[in-house]
């Protein structure tokens, strides 16, 4: 995370959605996410510290299939 002089911070991180699954409570079925190019998502967030000292997300963007996140 990079903290800027204006009190905001920039955070960039990756998610491998092939490791995340949906589970349906009604029937107990689990959807397995296949490992494909679009399984990798990069997120970029702008955060600002609240008066209570908690970092709050002001803006969040994502890009599915990011080459920066693929192994």
Protein Blocks (a to p, Z undefined) as FASTA:
>chain_A
ZZdfkopacddddddfklpccddfklopacdddddfklpccddddddddfkopacdfbdc
ddehiaklpZZ
